[in-house]
Amino acid sequence: MNLKPPGLLLAGIALVVLTGCSSSTTNTESDGSAEASAFTPVTAGTLTVATVFPAPGVMEGDTPQTLKGGVDWALANQLAKELGMGKVEFVNTNFAALMSGQVTKYDIAVANIITLEKRKSVNDYTDCYYSPVNAALVRDGKKLETIEDAKALKWGLLTGSVNESFMLNSIKPAEDPRSYTSPVALTAGLQDGAIDAEYISLQRVSADALTEPLKGKSKIVLLNPENAKSLGLCSAVQLPKGSKNTPFVNTALNKIVDSGAIDTWVGQYVTPLYNGLDLKTLPSITF
């Protein structure tokens, strides 16, 4: 199946490296652990973090200078402390380029990244730390109650996302989905009627459902594989292929996971973005 992304949105994607602006935040608490002494950053004393924003609940803020929260934001800052880095520099990247291995000059990448097999061939990954909930936002007049309904819709997807893989390999819609290189562009496509439905994280869908002209004229449906976490379909920290830092980052990550911090951050940053939605009462389709 061939995706048909808007040409202007994908122009120049092959040239993407660490594009966009960057910002630095200072960590005053570093633990000087054994992991820290073995970790070798791109820039001395700084953890360079490739990411994608805005991403509600994950990377809160519209620019590197205004990042102020999110699960991955908090994780990156805590990893810097565990690894003995005094600063964190967040660099906004193109998600598709990041997933395809074109972006290389960074220490870690956190962007709600799922460890798909095709990604493992061009990047390195830690153990997983969070299993996100995905959902569809469907325009009024369009039906989504079964997988057969899903096959009949005109979908919008984030280029290179796990949702794209789910849609193309598992759901297999009759019409080629439209691919977008940013969540903002994806939402715009749904708002202007270019697509029937978007498929992305529940927190993003929850926010988009409150925008015009979708407010009160769209429906949220959970759309997830069965037993996603047991399949390894959960977020992990990405590193450049062959990075010698992977085992040190993995050790630091597991320490953070064992502390319960991830659950705390999810409750702090993600759950409120569901805007009061009860996951148990939302329509749900599994595949």
C-alpha positions in Angstrom: 0.0 0.0 0.0 1.4 3.4 -0.9 0.9 6.4 1.3 0.1 9.7 -0.4 1.5 12.4 1.9 1.1 16.1 0.8 4.2 17.0 -1.1 4.9 20.2 0.7 4.9 18.5 4.1 7.5 16.0 3.2 9.7 18.3 1.1 13.3 18.0 2.1 12.8 15.1 4.6 15.8 13.3 3.4 18.0 16.2 4.4 16.7 16.4 7.9 19.3 16.0 10.7 18.8 17.7 14.0 16.5 20.4 12.6 14.7 23.2 14.5 15.7 25.1 17.5 17.1 23.8 20.7 17.2 24.8 24.4 19.2 23.9 27.4 18.1 23.3 31.0 20.5 22.9 33.9 20.4 19.9 36.2 21.9 20.8 39.5 21.6 17.3 40.9 23.8 14.6 39.3 24.5 11.4 41.2 28.1 10.7 40.0 27.2 7.0 39.5 29.3 4.4 37.8 26.9 4.6 34.8 27.6 8.4 34.6 31.4 7.8 34.4 31.0 5.4 31.5 28.4 7.5 29.6 30.0 9.5 26.7 27.8 12.4 25.5 27.9 14.2 22.1 28.6 17.4 24.0 30.6 17.2 27.3 28.4 17.7 30.3 25.2 17.8 28.3 22.5 15.3 27.5 21.4 16.0 23.9 17.8 14.8 23.5 16.1 14.4 20.1 12.4 14.7 20.4 9.2 16.0 18.7 6.9 18.6 20.1 4.3 19.8 20.8 3.1 16.4 22.1 0.5 16.7 24.9 1.4 14.8 28.0 4.8 13.8 26.5 6.6 17.0 25.6 4.6 20.1 26.7 5.5 23.3 24.9 5.6 24.7 21.4 9.3 25.6 21.3 12.5 24.2 22.9 12.5 27.3 25.1 9.0 26.8 26.4 9.1 23.1 27.2 7.7 22.7 30.7 6.5 19.2 31.3 5.4 15.8 30.0 6.4 12.2 30.7 9.3 12.2 28.2 10.4 15.7 29.4 10.6 14.5 33.0 12.3 11.3 32.0 15.0 13.0 30.0 15.8 15.3 32.9 15.9 12.4 35.3 18.1 10.4 33.0 20.5 13.3 32.8 20.8 13.3 36.6 21.4 9.5 36.7 24.0 9.8 34.0 25.8 12.7 35.6 25.0 15.3 33.0 24.7 18.9 34.2 22.5 20.1 31.3 19.8 18.8 29.0 19.5 20.2 25.5 16.2 19.4 23.7 16.3 19.4 19.9 13.1 19.3 17.8 13.4 16.8 15.0 11.3 15.4 12.2 9.7 12.2 13.5 10.0 10.2 10.3 13.7 11.1 9.9 14.3 10.2 13.5 12.7 6.8 13.2 14.5 6.0 9.9 17.9 6.6 11.4 18.7 9.8 9.4 19.1 11.7 12.6 22.3 10.6 14.4 23.9 13.5 16.3 22.1 13.1 19.6 22.6 11.1 22.8 19.0 9.8 23.4 15.6 10.3 21.7 12.3 10.3 23.6 9.2 10.9 21.6 6.7 8.2 22.6 8.8 5.9 20.5 7.6 2.3 20.0 10.3 -0.3 19.2 9.0 -1.7 15.9 11.3 -4.2 14.1 12.0 -1.9 11.2 13.2 0.7 13.6 15.5 -1.7 15.4 17.4 -2.3 12.2 18.5 1.4 12.1 18.4 2.5 15.8 19.2 1.1 19.2 16.6 0.9 22.0 16.4 0.4 25.8 13.8 -1.7 27.5 10.3 -0.2 27.4 9.0 2.1 30.1 5.4 3.1 29.1 2.6 1.6 27.1 0.6 4.5 25.6 -3.1 4.4 24.8 -4.0 5.1 21.2 -7.3 6.4 19.8 -9.2 7.6 16.8 -11.0 10.9 16.5 -13.7 10.6 13.9 -15.7 13.4 12.2 -19.5 13.5 12.6 -21.3 11.4 10.0 -18.6 8.7 9.9 -19.1 5.4 11.6 -16.4 3.6 13.6 -17.8 0.7 15.6 -16.0 -2.3 14.1 -12.7 -3.1 12.2 -14.8 -3.3 9.1 -15.9 0.3 9.7 -12.3 1.3 10.1 -11.4 -0.2 6.8 -13.9 2.1 5.1 -12.6 5.4 6.5 -10.2 7.9 5.0 -7.4 8.0 7.7 -4.8 10.5 8.6 -1.6 9.2 10.3 1.7 10.5 11.6 4.5 9.6 9.2 6.6 6.7 10.6 4.4 6.3 13.7 3.4 3.0 15.3 -0.2 3.9 14.4 0.8 4.0 10.8 2.2 0.5 11.1 -0.9 -0.7 12.9 -3.2 0.8 10.3 -1.3 -0.5 7.3 -0.4 -4.0 8.6 -3.3 -4.9 10.8 -6.4 -2.8 9.9 -5.6 -2.4 6.2 -8.1 0.3 5.1 -9.5 0.2 1.5 -8.3 3.7 0.8 -4.6 4.6 1.2 -4.2 6.7 4.4 -2.9 10.2 4.2 0.5 10.7 5.9 1.5 13.9 7.9 4.9 14.8 9.2 3.6 16.5 12.4 0.7 16.2 14.8 -0.3 19.8 14.1 -0.6 19.0 10.3 -2.5 15.9 11.1 -5.0 17.7 13.2 -5.4 20.4 10.5 -6.2 17.7 8.0 -9.1 16.5 10.2 -10.3 20.0 10.9 -10.5 20.9 7.2 -12.2 17.6 6.2 -9.3 16.2 4.1 -9.6 13.0 6.2 -12.4 11.3 8.0 -10.4 10.3 11.1 -7.0 10.7 12.8 -5.2 7.9 14.7 -2.8 9.0 17.4 -2.4 9.0 21.2 -5.5 9.4 23.3 -4.2 12.5 24.9 -3.7 14.2 21.5 -7.1 13.1 20.4 -8.7 14.4 23.6 -7.2 17.8 23.0 -8.1 17.9 19.3 -11.7 17.0 20.1 -12.0 20.3 21.9 -10.9 22.4 18.9 -13.1 24.0 16.3 -14.8 22.7 14.2 -14.4 19.3 15.8 -15.8 20.3 19.2 -19.1 18.6 19.7 -18.9 17.2 16.2 -16.5 14.3 16.5 -16.2 11.0 18.4 -13.3 9.4 20.2 -12.8 5.6 19.9 -10.0 3.6 21.5 -8.2 1.6 18.8 -5.4 -0.6 20.1 -3.9 -4.1 19.6 -4.6 -6.8 22.1 -1.8 -7.3 24.7 0.3 -4.5 23.3 2.9 -4.5 26.1 3.4 -8.3 25.9 4.3 -7.8 22.2 6.9 -5.2 23.1 4.7 -2.4 21.7 5.5 0.2 24.3 7.7 3.3 24.5 11.5 3.0 24.8 14.4 5.3 24.7 16.1 5.4 21.3 19.8 5.8 20.7 21.9 6.0 17.4 22.6 2.6 15.9 25.7 1.0 17.5 25.8 3.5 20.4 28.1 2.4 23.3 25.8 4.3 25.6 22.8 2.0 25.3 23.6 -0.3 28.3 24.3 2.7 30.6 21.1 4.5 29.6 19.2 1.2 30.0 20.5 0.8 33.5 19.6 4.3 34.4 16.1 3.9 32.9 15.3 0.7 34.8 16.3 2.4 38.0 13.8 5.2 37.2 11.1 2.7 36.3 11.7 0.7 39.5 11.3 3.9 41.5 7.7 4.3 40.3 8.5 7.7 38.7 6.9 6.8 35.3 3.5 6.1 36.9 3.7 9.3 38.8 4.5 11.3 35.6 1.7 9.6 33.7 -0.7 10.6 36.5 0.7 14.1 36.5 0.9 14.9 32.8 -1.1 12.4 30.8 -4.2 11.4 32.7 -5.4 15.1 33.1 -5.3 15.5 29.3 -8.0 12.9 28.9 -10.3 15.8 30.0 -12.3 13.6 32.3 -12.8 10.8 29.9 -13.2 7.4 31.5 -11.3 4.8 29.5 -13.7 2.1 30.7 -16.7 3.8 29.1 -15.2 4.9 25.8 -16.0 2.9 22.7 -13.1 0.5 22.1 -12.0 -1.6 19.2 -9.1 -4.1 19.4 -7.3 -5.8 16.6 
